[in-house]
Each structure stands twice: as structure tokens, then as C-alpha cells.
Amino acid sequence: MLIKNPKFEISAVKPAQYPNNGLPEIVLVGKSNVGKSSFINTMINRKNLARTSSEPGKTRQINFYNMDNNFYFVDLPGYGYSKMSKQEQAKVGTFIEEYLNTSNNISLILFLLDIRHEPTENDRLMYRYIIDSERPCIVICNKADKIAITKVDKQVEDLQNSLNPLKDLNFLPFSSERKIYTEKVWEEIEKYMKKQN
């Protein structure tokens, strides 16, 4: 998919601030520093539309990125950042949950994991939440450039066996450095977009 004019539209912390134009929303969830912003930038071939930070936990709002007025990429704050105070974590957790429970425009959840590591307890909680929500989901095994290319398929398989032994979700490798995976991810996203139309 070629995105010609992507733009940041709004940051929100409550439903009244969400865009209300009815466009489909593709939502990115995952722990802090798993690379959600870099994922967006790589998918649309831009360097810094989505703001990346070397400091995990920097995103404290829900960021809506408008893709040619066709759909949104929605970047949720990362979870599991230990330096965020308990009060801040609770506040962020509340508006993430509120968005996931109340938005009627969510077409697909992209759940990002770090391909190098076993899912954390927070990852497992998020996975359970997504499954219980019955929303469509693709699991993105990010940071594939951090391991040998010959080990990528095995690592993806191991993550799926650990988290999704029923194998009823699609697990795909991804890397912002090795762009070879981008086209396959777009193919899968487009399948879900077509189902909405």
C-alpha cells in the first residue's frame, strides 16, 4: 500500500477527543520501547511522522495518524515502563482501556512483541484482553534485525507456541531496519481492511 499524505491528526486521552469521522482504526499496542512509532514510520516510508524517543514510556496519550483519509494508525501508550509512577500507570491504563472498550471504529489490533524475548506477564495480560475483546488481531514480532536472519522464522514460531498455541492468530516478523517484511504486513492489513468494506 502506498500512503501519499500521512499526517498526525490529534492526541487524545478521552472519547470526546477521538476523531469522529468514522474512518477505520488500526491500533498498535505493546510494551514501552517495543517500537510502535518506528513501525508506523517504516510502514509509510517516513522518517519521523510518528515521534520516536530513546526514553521508554514517553507516549502518554493516544496518537491518531491519518493515512490519506482512508484509515488511522492509532498509537497507544506502551505498558510496563517501570519508571512511570503507579499513579501515572493507572491513569494511562484507564484511558487505554476506555479507548479499546468504547471506540466503534477499531478494525484491527496490531500487537507488537519483541522477537528476542519471551512474552512478559504484561504481554500475556494484553493478549488475553485482546482475545476476550474478540477484535481482529495480528501479532507483529518486531526487532527482527536484532537476530540472525536465519533464526527469524524459528523465533516467530516459538513466540506463537508460547502465546497462541491454537495458532488462530497471524504472527509476522518485522524490522524497521530490514524492510523486507513490510510488504507482507501490508498484505495482511489490507485483507482486514477489505473485510470492513
PyRosetta script that sets phi, psi and omega in degrees:
from pyrosetta import init, pose_from_sequence

init()
pose = pose_from_sequence("MLIKNPKFEISAVKPAQYPNNGLPEIVLVGKSNVGKSSFINTMINRKNLARTSSEPGKTRQINFYNMDNNFYFVDLPGYGYSKMSKQEQAKVGTFIEEYLNTSNNISLILFLLDIRHEPTENDRLMYRYIIDSERPCIVICNKADKIAITKVDKQVEDLQNSLNPLKDLNFLPFSSERKIYTEKVWEEIEKYMKKQN")
pose.set_psi(1, 133.6)
pose.set_omega(1, 178.9)
pose.set_phi(2, -102.3)
pose.set_psi(2, 118.1)
pose.set_omega(2, 177.0)
pose.set_phi(3, -99.4)
pose.set_psi(3, 118.1)
pose.set_omega(3, -173.0)
pose.set_phi(4, -91.2)
pose.set_psi(4, -37.6)
pose.set_omega(4, -173.5)
pose.set_phi(5, -137.8)
pose.set_psi(5, 65.4)
pose.set_omega(5, 178.5)
pose.set_phi(6, -73.0)
pose.set_psi(6, 146.9)
pose.set_omega(6, 177.6)
pose.set_phi(7, -150.0)
pose.set_psi(7, 147.7)
pose.set_omega(7, 171.0)
pose.set_phi(8, -72.6)
pose.set_psi(8, 130.6)
pose.set_omega(8, -177.0)
pose.set_phi(9, -106.6)
pose.set_psi(9, -51.4)
pose.set_omega(9, -175.7)
pose.set_phi(10, -161.9)
pose.set_psi(10, 151.7)
pose.set_omega(10, 167.1)
pose.set_phi(11, -105.7)
pose.set_psi(11, 139.1)
pose.set_omega(11, -174.7)
pose.set_phi(12, -136.0)
pose.set_psi(12, 152.3)
pose.set_omega(12, 172.4)
pose.set_phi(13, -129.7)
pose.set_psi(13, -0.8)
pose.set_omega(13, 179.0)
pose.set_phi(14, -151.2)
pose.set_psi(14, 157.5)
pose.set_omega(14, -174.0)
pose.set_phi(15, -54.6)
pose.set_psi(15, -35.1)
pose.set_omega(15, -178.3)
pose.set_phi(16, -62.1)
pose.set_psi(16, -19.7)
pose.set_omega(16, -178.3)
pose.set_phi(17, -94.5)
pose.set_psi(17, -10.0)
pose.set_omega(17, -178.9)
pose.set_phi(18, -67.0)
pose.set_psi(18, 148.6)
pose.set_omega(18, 171.9)
pose.set_phi(19, -58.2)
pose.set_psi(19, 143.6)
pose.set_omega(19, -177.3)
pose.set_phi(20, -121.6)
pose.set_psi(20, 31.8)
pose.set_omega(20, -178.4)
pose.set_phi(21, -94.3)
pose.set_psi(21, 2.3)
pose.set_omega(21, 173.9)
pose.set_phi(22, 78.6)
pose.set_psi(22, 6.5)
pose.set_omega(22, 178.9)
pose.set_phi(23, -67.0)
pose.set_psi(23, 145.2)
pose.set_omega(23, 176.8)
pose.set_phi(24, -60.7)
pose.set_psi(24, 148.5)
pose.set_omega(24, -178.6)
pose.set_phi(25, -121.4)
pose.set_psi(25, 126.5)
pose.set_omega(25, 174.8)
pose.set_phi(26, -105.7)
pose.set_psi(26, 114.0)
pose.set_omega(26, -166.2)
pose.set_phi(27, -103.6)
pose.set_psi(27, 131.2)
pose.set_omega(27, 178.0)
pose.set_phi(28, -101.8)
pose.set_psi(28, 123.6)
pose.set_omega(28, 175.5)
pose.set_phi(29, -125.6)
pose.set_psi(29, 154.5)
pose.set_omega(29, 178.7)
pose.set_phi(30, 161.1)
pose.set_psi(30, 168.5)
pose.set_omega(30, -178.1)
pose.set_phi(31, -69.7)
pose.set_psi(31, 163.1)
pose.set_omega(31, 176.2)
pose.set_phi(32, -56.9)
pose.set_psi(32, 142.6)
pose.set_omega(32, 178.2)
pose.set_phi(33, 66.5)
pose.set_psi(33, 18.2)
pose.set_omega(33, 176.2)
pose.set_phi(34, -81.2)
pose.set_psi(34, -13.2)
pose.set_omega(34, 172.3)
pose.set_phi(35, 102.2)
pose.set_psi(35, 35.0)
pose.set_omega(35, -178.6)
pose.set_phi(36, -67.0)
pose.set_psi(36, -44.7)
pose.set_omega(36, -179.5)
pose.set_phi(37, -64.8)
pose.set_psi(37, -42.2)
pose.set_omega(37, 178.2)
pose.set_phi(38, -64.1)
pose.set_psi(38, -35.5)
pose.set_omega(38, 176.4)
pose.set_phi(39, -58.3)
pose.set_psi(39, -49.6)
pose.set_omega(39, -179.8)
pose.set_phi(40, -59.3)
pose.set_psi(40, -48.7)
pose.set_omega(40, -178.1)
pose.set_phi(41, -60.1)
pose.set_psi(41, -39.7)
pose.set_omega(41, 179.7)
pose.set_phi(42, -68.6)
pose.set_psi(42, -42.6)
pose.set_omega(42, -177.8)
pose.set_phi(43, -62.9)
pose.set_psi(43, -32.5)
pose.set_omega(43, -177.5)
pose.set_phi(44, -104.3)
pose.set_psi(44, 5.9)
pose.set_omega(44, 176.8)
pose.set_phi(45, 58.5)
pose.set_psi(45, 46.0)
pose.set_omega(45, 174.3)
pose.set_phi(46, -125.2)
pose.set_psi(46, 152.0)
pose.set_omega(46, -177.0)
pose.set_phi(47, -82.5)
pose.set_psi(47, -39.0)
pose.set_omega(47, -172.0)
pose.set_phi(48, -149.3)
pose.set_psi(48, 38.4)
pose.set_omega(48, 172.5)
pose.set_phi(49, -65.5)
pose.set_psi(49, -53.2)
pose.set_omega(49, 175.1)
pose.set_phi(50, -83.8)
pose.set_psi(50, 129.6)
pose.set_omega(50, -173.1)
pose.set_phi(51, -76.7)
pose.set_psi(51, 117.5)
pose.set_omega(51, 176.3)
pose.set_phi(52, -96.6)
pose.set_psi(52, 156.4)
pose.set_omega(52, -179.4)
pose.set_phi(53, -143.9)
pose.set_psi(53, 145.3)
pose.set_omega(53, 175.6)
pose.set_phi(54, -78.2)
pose.set_psi(54, -10.2)
pose.set_omega(54, 179.9)
pose.set_phi(55, -102.0)
pose.set_psi(55, 111.4)
pose.set_omega(55, 178.8)
pose.set_phi(56, -59.6)
pose.set_psi(56, 151.6)
pose.set_omega(56, 176.2)
pose.set_phi(57, 80.6)
pose.set_psi(57, 9.7)
pose.set_omega(57, -176.5)
pose.set_phi(58, -69.9)
pose.set_psi(58, -37.0)
pose.set_omega(58, -179.0)
pose.set_phi(59, -75.0)
pose.set_psi(59, 116.7)
pose.set_omega(59, -179.2)
pose.set_phi(60, -117.9)
pose.set_psi(60, 6.2)
pose.set_omega(60, 179.7)
pose.set_phi(61, -131.3)
pose.set_psi(61, 169.3)
pose.set_omega(61, 175.8)
pose.set_phi(62, -91.1)
pose.set_psi(62, 119.1)
pose.set_omega(62, -176.2)
pose.set_phi(63, -102.8)
pose.set_psi(63, 127.1)
pose.set_omega(63, -179.6)
pose.set_phi(64, -104.8)
pose.set_psi(64, 121.6)
pose.set_omega(64, 178.2)
pose.set_phi(65, -112.5)
pose.set_psi(65, 119.0)
pose.set_omega(65, -175.7)
pose.set_phi(66, -85.5)
pose.set_psi(66, 122.1)
pose.set_omega(66, -178.8)
pose.set_phi(67, -102.6)
pose.set_psi(67, 91.0)
pose.set_omega(67, 176.1)
pose.set_phi(68, 55.1)
pose.set_psi(68, 30.2)
pose.set_omega(68, -177.8)
pose.set_phi(69, 58.0)
pose.set_psi(69, 23.3)
pose.set_omega(69, 176.2)
pose.set_phi(70, -101.6)
pose.set_psi(70, -37.3)
pose.set_omega(70, 179.1)
pose.set_phi(71, -165.6)
pose.set_psi(71, 170.8)
pose.set_omega(71, 174.7)
pose.set_phi(72, -110.9)
pose.set_psi(72, 142.1)
pose.set_omega(72, 154.9)
pose.set_phi(73, -89.7)
pose.set_psi(73, 128.1)
pose.set_omega(73, -178.9)
pose.set_phi(74, -116.2)
pose.set_psi(74, 115.4)
pose.set_omega(74, -176.3)
pose.set_phi(75, -98.1)
pose.set_psi(75, 109.3)
pose.set_omega(75, 178.4)
pose.set_phi(76, -85.5)
pose.set_psi(76, 151.2)
pose.set_omega(76, 175.7)
pose.set_phi(77, -57.6)
pose.set_psi(77, 144.4)
pose.set_omega(77, 177.2)
pose.set_phi(78, -72.9)
pose.set_psi(78, 154.0)
pose.set_omega(78, 178.7)
pose.set_phi(79, -108.0)
pose.set_psi(79, 166.7)
pose.set_omega(79, 172.5)
pose.set_phi(80, 81.4)
pose.set_psi(80, 16.0)
pose.set_omega(80, 179.5)
pose.set_phi(81, -85.4)
pose.set_psi(81, 112.2)
pose.set_omega(81, -168.8)
pose.set_phi(82, -68.4)
pose.set_psi(82, -25.9)
pose.set_omega(82, -176.5)
pose.set_phi(83, -81.5)
pose.set_psi(83, -8.8)
pose.set_omega(83, 175.4)
pose.set_phi(84, -76.6)
pose.set_psi(84, 135.8)
pose.set_omega(84, -178.9)
pose.set_phi(85, -63.5)
pose.set_psi(85, 158.1)
pose.set_omega(85, 179.8)
pose.set_phi(86, -59.4)
pose.set_psi(86, -37.7)
pose.set_omega(86, 179.3)
pose.set_phi(87, -63.9)
pose.set_psi(87, -44.1)
pose.set_omega(87, 178.8)
pose.set_phi(88, -65.2)
pose.set_psi(88, -42.8)
pose.set_omega(88, 179.4)
pose.set_phi(89, -59.4)
pose.set_psi(89, -42.7)
pose.set_omega(89, -179.4)
pose.set_phi(90, -65.0)
pose.set_psi(90, -41.5)
pose.set_omega(90, -179.3)
pose.set_phi(91, -63.8)
pose.set_psi(91, -47.6)
pose.set_omega(91, 179.2)
pose.set_phi(92, -63.0)
pose.set_psi(92, -44.2)
pose.set_omega(92, 179.4)
pose.set_phi(93, -58.4)
pose.set_psi(93, -37.8)
pose.set_omega(93, -179.0)
pose.set_phi(94, -65.0)
pose.set_psi(94, -45.9)
pose.set_omega(94, -176.8)
pose.set_phi(95, -79.6)
pose.set_psi(95, -20.9)
pose.set_omega(95, 170.5)
pose.set_phi(96, -65.2)
pose.set_psi(96, -48.8)
pose.set_omega(96, -178.0)
pose.set_phi(97, -63.3)
pose.set_psi(97, -39.9)
pose.set_omega(97, 179.7)
pose.set_phi(98, -62.2)
pose.set_psi(98, -43.2)
pose.set_omega(98, 179.2)
pose.set_phi(99, -63.0)
pose.set_psi(99, -49.1)
pose.set_omega(99, -176.7)
pose.set_phi(100, -63.7)
pose.set_psi(100, -30.5)
pose.set_omega(100, -178.9)
pose.set_phi(101, -83.5)
pose.set_psi(101, -27.2)
pose.set_omega(101, -169.5)
pose.set_phi(102, -109.2)
pose.set_psi(102, -22.9)
pose.set_omega(102, -177.7)
pose.set_phi(103, -70.6)
pose.set_psi(103, 129.3)
pose.set_omega(103, 178.3)
pose.set_phi(104, -92.9)
pose.set_psi(104, 0.8)
pose.set_omega(104, -172.8)
pose.set_phi(105, -106.4)
pose.set_psi(105, 4.6)
pose.set_omega(105, -178.4)
pose.set_phi(106, -70.6)
pose.set_psi(106, 116.3)
pose.set_omega(106, 179.3)
pose.set_phi(107, -94.9)
pose.set_psi(107, -30.4)
pose.set_omega(107, -172.3)
pose.set_phi(108, -161.0)
pose.set_psi(108, 140.0)
pose.set_omega(108, 171.8)
pose.set_phi(109, -105.9)
pose.set_psi(109, 129.4)
pose.set_omega(109, 171.5)
pose.set_phi(110, -103.4)
pose.set_psi(110, 111.8)
pose.set_omega(110, -175.9)
pose.set_phi(111, -100.4)
pose.set_psi(111, 109.9)
pose.set_omega(111, -175.9)
pose.set_phi(112, -91.8)
pose.set_psi(112, 129.8)
pose.set_omega(112, 173.5)
pose.set_phi(113, -120.5)
pose.set_psi(113, 157.1)
pose.set_omega(113, 172.8)
pose.set_phi(114, -85.9)
pose.set_psi(114, 116.8)
pose.set_omega(114, -174.3)
pose.set_phi(115, -58.8)
pose.set_psi(115, -21.3)
pose.set_omega(115, -173.7)
pose.set_phi(116, -82.4)
pose.set_psi(116, -17.7)
pose.set_omega(116, -168.0)
pose.set_phi(117, -124.3)
pose.set_psi(117, 148.6)
pose.set_omega(117, 170.4)
pose.set_phi(118, -59.3)
pose.set_psi(118, 140.2)
pose.set_omega(118, 178.1)
pose.set_phi(119, -54.8)
pose.set_psi(119, 137.4)
pose.set_omega(119, 178.3)
pose.set_phi(120, -77.5)
pose.set_psi(120, 172.8)
pose.set_omega(120, 176.3)
pose.set_phi(121, -60.8)
pose.set_psi(121, -39.9)
pose.set_omega(121, 177.4)
pose.set_phi(122, -64.6)
pose.set_psi(122, -38.2)
pose.set_omega(122, 175.9)
pose.set_phi(123, -60.1)
pose.set_psi(123, -43.1)
pose.set_omega(123, -178.1)
pose.set_phi(124, -66.7)
pose.set_psi(124, -36.9)
pose.set_omega(124, 176.6)
pose.set_phi(125, -64.4)
pose.set_psi(125, -43.1)
pose.set_omega(125, 179.2)
pose.set_phi(126, -65.0)
pose.set_psi(126, -42.2)
pose.set_omega(126, 178.0)
pose.set_phi(127, -58.0)
pose.set_psi(127, -46.2)
pose.set_omega(127, -179.6)
pose.set_phi(128, -61.8)
pose.set_psi(128, -40.8)
pose.set_omega(128, 179.7)
pose.set_phi(129, -62.1)
pose.set_psi(129, -44.3)
pose.set_omega(129, 179.8)
pose.set_phi(130, -63.4)
pose.set_psi(130, -45.3)
pose.set_omega(130, 179.7)
pose.set_phi(131, -60.5)
pose.set_psi(131, -44.8)
pose.set_omega(131, -179.7)
pose.set_phi(132, -65.3)
pose.set_psi(132, -29.5)
pose.set_omega(132, -179.3)
pose.set_phi(133, -74.1)
pose.set_psi(133, -17.2)
pose.set_omega(133, -179.5)
pose.set_phi(134, 60.1)
pose.set_psi(134, 25.6)
pose.set_omega(134, 175.7)
pose.set_phi(135, -88.3)
pose.set_psi(135, 147.9)
pose.set_omega(135, 177.0)
pose.set_phi(136, -60.0)
pose.set_psi(136, 143.1)
pose.set_omega(136, -176.2)
pose.set_phi(137, -147.2)
pose.set_psi(137, 140.4)
pose.set_omega(137, 167.3)
pose.set_phi(138, -119.4)
pose.set_psi(138, 135.8)
pose.set_omega(138, 177.0)
pose.set_phi(139, -96.1)
pose.set_psi(139, 122.7)
pose.set_omega(139, -179.2)
pose.set_phi(140, -101.7)
pose.set_psi(140, 115.9)
pose.set_omega(140, -179.9)
pose.set_phi(141, -91.4)
pose.set_psi(141, 92.6)
pose.set_omega(141, -168.6)
pose.set_phi(142, -85.3)
pose.set_psi(142, 168.3)
pose.set_omega(142, 177.7)
pose.set_phi(143, 68.3)
pose.set_psi(143, 35.0)
pose.set_omega(143, 180.0)
pose.set_phi(144, -63.5)
pose.set_psi(144, -19.7)
pose.set_omega(144, 177.3)
pose.set_phi(145, -70.2)
pose.set_psi(145, -14.1)
pose.set_omega(145, -177.8)
pose.set_phi(146, -81.5)
pose.set_psi(146, -6.6)
pose.set_omega(146, 177.1)
pose.set_phi(147, -127.9)
pose.set_psi(147, 164.4)
pose.set_omega(147, 179.7)
pose.set_phi(148, -61.7)
pose.set_psi(148, 140.2)
pose.set_omega(148, -176.6)
pose.set_phi(149, -60.5)
pose.set_psi(149, -27.3)
pose.set_omega(149, 179.1)
pose.set_phi(150, -72.5)
pose.set_psi(150, -15.4)
pose.set_omega(150, -177.9)
pose.set_phi(151, -100.8)
pose.set_psi(151, -4.9)
pose.set_omega(151, -172.7)
pose.set_phi(152, -61.8)
pose.set_psi(152, -51.1)
pose.set_omega(152, -176.6)
pose.set_phi(153, -59.8)
pose.set_psi(153, -40.1)
pose.set_omega(153, -179.8)
pose.set_phi(154, -66.2)
pose.set_psi(154, -41.4)
pose.set_omega(154, 179.6)
pose.set_phi(155, -64.6)
pose.set_psi(155, -40.5)
pose.set_omega(155, 177.2)
pose.set_phi(156, -62.5)
pose.set_psi(156, -43.4)
pose.set_omega(156, 178.9)
pose.set_phi(157, -62.7)
pose.set_psi(157, -41.6)
pose.set_omega(157, 179.7)
pose.set_phi(158, -63.9)
pose.set_psi(158, -41.4)
pose.set_omega(158, 178.9)
pose.set_phi(159, -64.1)
pose.set_psi(159, -40.4)
pose.set_omega(159, 179.6)
pose.set_phi(160, -67.0)
pose.set_psi(160, -41.9)
pose.set_omega(160, 178.1)
pose.set_phi(161, -61.2)
pose.set_psi(161, -35.7)
pose.set_omega(161, -178.4)
pose.set_phi(162, -73.4)
pose.set_psi(162, -42.2)
pose.set_omega(162, -171.0)
pose.set_phi(163, -100.8)
pose.set_psi(163, -34.0)
pose.set_omega(163, -170.1)
pose.set_phi(164, -136.6)
pose.set_psi(164, 63.4)
pose.set_omega(164, -176.2)
pose.set_phi(165, -60.8)
pose.set_psi(165, -22.2)
pose.set_omega(165, 176.2)
pose.set_phi(166, -70.7)
pose.set_psi(166, -17.7)
pose.set_omega(166, 178.8)
pose.set_phi(167, 56.5)
pose.set_psi(167, 40.5)
pose.set_omega(167, 177.6)
pose.set_phi(168, -101.1)
pose.set_psi(168, 5.4)
pose.set_omega(168, 172.6)
pose.set_phi(169, -118.0)
pose.set_psi(169, 154.2)
pose.set_omega(169, 178.3)
pose.set_phi(170, -87.9)
pose.set_psi(170, 125.0)
pose.set_omega(170, 175.4)
pose.set_phi(171, -109.5)
pose.set_psi(171, 123.7)
pose.set_omega(171, -176.4)
pose.set_phi(172, -126.7)
pose.set_psi(172, 138.3)
pose.set_omega(172, 174.4)
pose.set_phi(173, -74.6)
pose.set_psi(173, 155.1)
pose.set_omega(173, 178.1)
pose.set_phi(174, -154.8)
pose.set_psi(174, 153.3)
pose.set_omega(174, 176.6)
pose.set_phi(175, -155.8)
pose.set_psi(175, 135.7)
pose.set_omega(175, 174.5)
pose.set_phi(176, -77.4)
pose.set_psi(176, -17.0)
pose.set_omega(176, 179.4)
pose.set_phi(177, -90.4)
pose.set_psi(177, -49.1)
pose.set_omega(177, 176.9)
pose.set_phi(178, -92.8)
pose.set_psi(178, 104.2)
pose.set_omega(178, -172.1)
pose.set_phi(179, -82.4)
pose.set_psi(179, 8.1)
pose.set_omega(179, -176.2)
pose.set_phi(180, -65.8)
pose.set_psi(180, -17.3)
pose.set_omega(180, -175.2)
pose.set_phi(181, -92.8)
pose.set_psi(181, -12.1)
pose.set_omega(181, -170.7)
pose.set_phi(182, -60.9)
pose.set_psi(182, -44.7)
pose.set_omega(182, -175.4)
pose.set_phi(183, -62.1)
pose.set_psi(183, -41.4)
pose.set_omega(183, 179.9)
pose.set_phi(184, -64.1)
pose.set_psi(184, -39.9)
pose.set_omega(184, 178.6)
pose.set_phi(185, -64.6)
pose.set_psi(185, -42.8)
pose.set_omega(185, 177.1)
pose.set_phi(186, -60.1)
pose.set_psi(186, -42.1)
pose.set_omega(186, 179.4)
pose.set_phi(187, -55.5)
pose.set_psi(187, -45.5)
pose.set_omega(187, -178.4)
pose.set_phi(188, -68.8)
pose.set_psi(188, -41.1)
pose.set_omega(188, 178.2)
pose.set_phi(189, -60.5)
pose.set_psi(189, -43.9)
pose.set_omega(189, -177.1)
pose.set_phi(190, -62.6)
pose.set_psi(190, -32.5)
pose.set_omega(190, 176.9)
pose.set_phi(191, -59.7)
pose.set_psi(191, -42.0)
pose.set_omega(191, -179.8)
pose.set_phi(192, -72.2)
pose.set_psi(192, -35.5)
pose.set_omega(192, 178.4)
pose.set_phi(193, -63.4)
pose.set_psi(193, -39.5)
pose.set_omega(193, -179.3)
pose.set_phi(194, -65.9)
pose.set_psi(194, -34.5)
pose.set_omega(194, 179.3)
pose.set_phi(195, -64.2)
pose.set_psi(195, -26.4)
pose.set_omega(195, -177.6)
pose.set_phi(196, -77.3)
pose.set_psi(196, -23.9)
pose.set_omega(196, -173.8)
pose.set_phi(197, -88.9)
pose.dump_pdb("model.pdb")
